[in-house]
Amino acid sequence: AESENKIFFGHKKDFSVQMWVCIDEHLNESDDALDYSDKTFFETNGGFGLFADRDEDGKYKMAFIHPDTSGNPMTTVTDIVVDPDTYYHYTLSHIHSQGLWKLIVIGPDEQIMDASITAGTVANQKDQSIIFGRRFTDESTYFMRGFMDEIRWWNKALIEKEILKNYGHPLAGTE
């Protein structure tokens, strides 16, 4: 049931989503693997997503799919490089009043990497749904090749201090 892996949210609100993600090393083995899998961590019906983009050197760089100020889709590739077969902790925060999306990635050596973008919104979009581990499409070939764990949804935009305090620890649900 497709609705089981979707979350609905208002795009005019602050929020954060956190998750541990490991891109499967086998994605590197052949171009055929790239044809039948994807590196999308999540995507919304409002034109926003987060994925790992493989550059010409074979490195995976984190990238955003997002609407420009006119609502047209565009991709912004960051300088954040992640290694396959390695878990990283991702926090993506949306600060609605600034139109800001901030990504903070904590690596296995606890190195903190971050990137931010200002994105437009899709006209007349009231609520968005988000789907994890695949692209927002009906095609069955776009499932993420890798692993996700401990997805956390917050009804506020987390700041770095809050992320560092809670990352890697079980939460009570009252934070």
Phi, psi and chi 1 to 4 in degrees:
 res  aa     phi    psi   chi1   chi2   chi3   chi4
   1 ALA       -  115.6      -      -      -      -
   2 GLU   -60.8  -34.0 -170.8  172.5  -57.3      -
   3 SER   -66.6  -16.6   62.0      -      -      -
   4 GLU   -68.1  -24.0  -68.9  175.6    4.0      -
   5 ASN  -110.5   23.6   58.4   -3.6      -      -
   6 LYS  -114.8  145.1  -71.1 -176.2 -176.8  177.0
   7 ILE  -123.0  135.3  -65.1  175.7      -      -
   8 PHE  -100.6  138.1  -64.2   92.3      -      -
   9 PHE  -150.5  156.3   63.0   97.6      -      -
  10 GLY   -83.1  130.0      -      -      -      -
  11 HIS   -76.3   -4.5   75.8  -74.0      -      -
  12 LYS   -99.2   25.8  -65.4 -176.1  178.0 -178.1
  13 LYS  -127.3  154.1  -61.4 -178.0 -173.6 -141.7
  14 ASP   -77.2  143.9  -69.2   -3.0      -      -
  15 PHE  -162.7  166.8   68.7   89.0      -      -
  16 SER  -137.5  148.3  -67.6      -      -      -
  17 VAL  -128.0  135.1   62.3      -      -      -
  18 GLN  -123.2  149.1  -65.8 -178.8  -61.1      -
  19 MET  -165.0  154.7   64.7 -171.5   96.5      -
  20 TRP   -96.7  132.9  -72.0   90.5      -      -
  21 VAL  -137.5  140.0  178.7      -      -      -
  22 CYS  -131.0  119.5  175.6      -      -      -
  23 ILE   -78.9  133.0  -61.8  170.3      -      -
  24 ASP   -68.5  127.7 -168.9  -20.5      -      -
  25 GLU   -56.3  -31.4  173.5   96.2   77.9      -
  26 HIS   -64.8  -12.0  -63.1   99.9      -      -
  27 LEU   -63.1  -24.6 -150.1   58.2      -      -
  28 ASN   -81.4  -13.5  -71.4  -32.8      -      -
  29 GLU   -67.8  -37.9  -73.4 -176.7   -1.2      -
  30 SER  -156.8  159.3   73.0      -      -      -
  31 ASP   -65.5  -28.2  -70.0  -23.7      -      -
  32 ASP   -60.3  -39.1  -70.2  -17.6      -      -
  33 ALA   -61.0  -37.9      -      -      -      -
  34 LEU   -67.8  -30.5  -69.0  173.5      -      -
  35 ASP   -67.6  -28.2  -69.7  -19.8      -      -
  36 TYR  -114.1   11.6  -62.4  104.7      -      -
  37 SER  -145.7 -179.2   60.1      -      -      -
  38 ASP  -148.4  165.3 -160.1   63.9      -      -
  39 LYS  -116.0   22.0  -68.0  100.1   36.4 -147.8
  40 THR   -79.8  123.1  -58.5      -      -      -
  41 PHE   -78.4  -45.2  -65.9    2.6      -      -
  42 PHE  -161.3  162.3   68.3   84.1      -      -
  43 GLU  -150.0  151.4 -168.3  168.6   15.9      -
  44 THR  -112.4  162.0   72.9      -      -      -
  45 ASN   -74.6   -6.4   65.4  -32.5      -      -
  46 GLY   -92.6    9.7      -      -      -      -
  47 GLY    88.2   20.6      -      -      -      -
  48 PHE  -118.7  140.9 -171.8   84.8      -      -
  49 GLY  -158.9  167.4      -      -      -      -
  50 LEU  -131.2  129.6  179.8   65.8      -      -
  51 PHE  -151.0  168.1   67.9  100.6      -      -
  52 ALA  -100.6  123.6      -      -      -      -
  53 ASP  -104.8  124.2 -176.1   50.6      -      -
  54 ARG   -85.2  121.2 -165.6  163.3  140.2 -165.7
  55 ASP   -86.5 -178.2   68.8   12.1      -      -
  56 GLU   -66.2  -19.0   61.8  -82.5   -8.5      -
  57 ASP   -90.1    1.3  -64.5  -32.5      -      -
  58 GLY    85.4    5.6      -      -      -      -
  59 LYS   -86.8  146.7  -65.9 -179.8 -179.3  176.9
  60 TYR   -95.2  121.0  -71.4   99.8      -      -
  61 LYS  -113.8  137.7  -69.6 -172.2  175.0 -177.6
  62 MET   -68.5  141.8  -65.0  -50.3  -57.2      -
  63 ALA  -142.9  151.5      -      -      -      -
  64 PHE  -107.8  139.9  -61.8   98.8      -      -
  65 ILE  -102.7  128.8  -56.7  167.0      -      -
  66 HIS  -157.5  159.1   59.0   92.0      -      -
  67 PRO   -76.5  143.2   12.9  -12.7      -      -
  68 ASP   -78.6 -174.6   64.9   14.1      -      -
  69 THR   -65.2  -16.0   54.0      -      -      -
  70 SER   -96.0   -1.5  -60.1      -      -      -
  71 GLY    90.8    4.3      -      -      -      -
  72 ASN   -85.8  144.1  -61.3  -47.9      -      -
  73 PRO   -70.0  142.7   20.8  -26.8      -      -
  74 MET  -149.0  164.4   65.3  179.7  -72.3      -
  75 THR  -120.0  134.9  -60.4      -      -      -
  76 THR  -121.5  115.6  -59.2      -      -      -
  77 VAL   -90.7  132.7  179.2      -      -      -
  78 THR   -93.8  179.4   72.3      -      -      -
  79 ASP   -91.4    3.1  -69.4  -29.8      -      -
  80 ILE   -77.8  116.7  -63.0  174.4      -      -
  81 VAL  -105.2  131.5  175.8      -      -      -
  82 VAL  -122.2  144.9  -64.7      -      -      -
  83 ASP   -91.7  141.2  -64.4  -38.9      -      -
  84 PRO   -68.1  158.8   21.7  -28.0      -      -
  85 ASP    65.8   22.1 -123.7    9.5      -      -
  86 THR  -135.2  131.5  -55.1      -      -      -
  87 TYR   -79.0  136.7  -86.7   94.4      -      -
  88 TYR  -127.5  150.8  -68.9   81.9      -      -
  89 HIS  -100.7  123.8 -176.0  -92.3      -      -
  90 TYR  -113.2  135.2  -63.3   83.2      -      -
  91 THR  -128.5  123.9  -58.7      -      -      -
  92 LEU  -116.7  121.5 -178.6   69.6      -      -
  93 SER  -115.5  139.1  -63.9      -      -      -
  94 HIS  -111.5  122.1  177.8 -119.6      -      -
  95 ILE  -110.0   96.2  -55.1  166.3      -      -
  96 HIS   -58.3  -44.4  171.8   69.3      -      -
  97 SER   -59.8  -24.0   63.0      -      -      -
  98 GLN  -106.4   -3.4  -60.0  172.2   19.9      -
  99 GLY    61.7   28.3      -      -      -      -
 100 LEU  -103.5  136.3 -176.2   69.8      -      -
 101 TRP  -117.4  122.0  -64.6   83.2      -      -
 102 LYS  -119.5  127.1 -177.3  166.4  179.7   75.3
 103 LEU  -109.7  127.3  174.3   64.9      -      -
 104 ILE  -121.9  124.6  -64.6  178.1      -      -
 105 VAL  -118.0  129.4  179.2      -      -      -
 106 ILE  -110.5  121.1  -57.6  174.4      -      -
 107 GLY   -84.3  175.6      -      -      -      -
 108 PRO   -63.3  -24.6   17.2  -25.1      -      -
 109 ASP   -92.9   13.3   57.4   -1.5      -      -
 110 GLU    64.7   19.7  -62.3 -166.4  -11.4      -
 111 GLN   -69.4  134.6  174.9 -169.0    8.1      -
 112 ILE  -102.0  126.0  -61.7  170.7      -      -
 113 MET  -122.8  140.2  -58.0  166.1  -83.4      -
 114 ASP  -142.7  158.4   65.3   -8.2      -      -
 115 ALA  -153.3  150.8      -      -      -      -
 116 SER  -137.4  150.1  -61.0      -      -      -
 117 ILE  -138.7  154.2   60.7  163.0      -      -
 118 THR  -106.7  127.0  -57.7      -      -      -
 119 ALA  -126.6  151.4      -      -      -      -
 120 GLY   -79.2 -173.0      -      -      -      -
 121 THR  -128.6  161.7   58.6      -      -      -
 122 VAL   -79.9  128.0  175.5      -      -      -
 123 ALA   -55.9  140.9      -      -      -      -
 124 ASN    61.8   17.9  -58.5  -40.5      -      -
 125 GLN   -84.3  114.3 -172.6   74.4   35.9      -
 126 LYS   -91.0  -54.2  -66.4 -176.8 -179.5  170.6
 127 ASP  -125.2  150.4  -72.2  -41.9      -      -
 128 GLN  -120.0  155.0  -65.5 -171.9   48.6      -
 129 SER  -116.5  151.1   54.6      -      -      -
 130 ILE  -122.2  139.5 -175.8  169.6      -      -
 131 ILE  -124.1  132.1 -170.1  164.2      -      -
 132 PHE   -97.9  142.1  -68.2   92.5      -      -
 133 GLY    80.2   10.1      -      -      -      -
 134 ARG  -166.3  169.3   65.1  174.9  -77.6 -144.8
 135 ARG   -79.2  158.4  -63.5 -165.5   49.7 -156.5
 136 PHE   -83.1   75.6 -151.3   94.4      -      -
 137 THR  -149.3  160.0  177.7      -      -      -
 138 ASP   -85.3   -9.4  -70.3  -26.8      -      -
 139 GLU   -71.0  138.1  -66.3 -169.8   34.7      -
 140 SER   -84.1    1.3   61.2      -      -      -
 141 THR   -93.7    4.9   58.0      -      -      -
 142 TYR  -113.3   40.8  -69.5  106.5      -      -
 143 PHE   -86.4  145.1  -73.3   93.2      -      -
 144 MET   -64.9  137.7 -177.2 -169.0  149.0      -
 145 ARG   -98.2   96.9 -177.7   82.2  179.2 -110.2
 146 GLY   159.1 -159.2      -      -      -      -
 147 PHE  -131.4  141.8  -53.2   94.3      -      -
 148 MET  -125.6  145.7  -69.0 -176.9  162.3      -
 149 ASP  -148.6  152.2 -162.4    6.6      -      -
 150 GLU    49.9   58.9  -64.3 -176.4   32.4      -
 151 ILE   -75.3  126.3  -62.9  174.0      -      -
 152 ARG  -121.9  135.1  -60.8  173.9  178.1  175.8
 153 TRP  -115.2  128.6 -172.3  -89.7      -      -
 154 TRP  -118.3  143.8  -61.8   81.8      -      -
 155 ASN   -92.7   28.3   61.5    0.9      -      -
 156 LYS  -151.1  161.6   65.4  177.8 -173.9  171.4
 157 ALA   -84.4  115.3      -      -      -      -
 158 LEU   -73.7  144.9  -62.2  175.2      -      -
 159 ILE   -98.7  164.4   60.9  172.8      -      -
 160 GLU   -56.0  -39.4 -170.0  171.3  -41.4      -
 161 LYS   -60.4  -42.0 -178.2  178.8  177.3  179.7
 162 GLU   -67.6  -38.2  -67.2  170.0  -51.4      -
 163 ILE   -63.2  -47.8  -65.5  165.3      -      -
 164 LEU   -65.9  -33.3  -66.9  173.8      -      -
 165 LYS   -66.7  -38.3  178.0 -178.0  173.3 -172.4
 166 ASN  -102.5  -14.6  -66.7  -36.7      -      -
 167 TYR   -68.8  138.2  123.3   91.8      -      -
 168 GLY    77.6   10.1      -      -      -      -
 169 HIS  -127.3  145.9  -58.8  -72.7      -      -
 170 PRO   -65.0  145.6  -12.2   21.0      -      -
 171 LEU  -111.3  150.5  -60.6  177.7      -      -
 172 ALA   -85.0  -20.1      -      -      -      -
 173 GLY    95.4    3.0      -      -      -      -
 174 THR  -113.2    9.6   56.6      -      -      -
 175 GLU   -66.5      -  -68.8   74.9   12.9      -
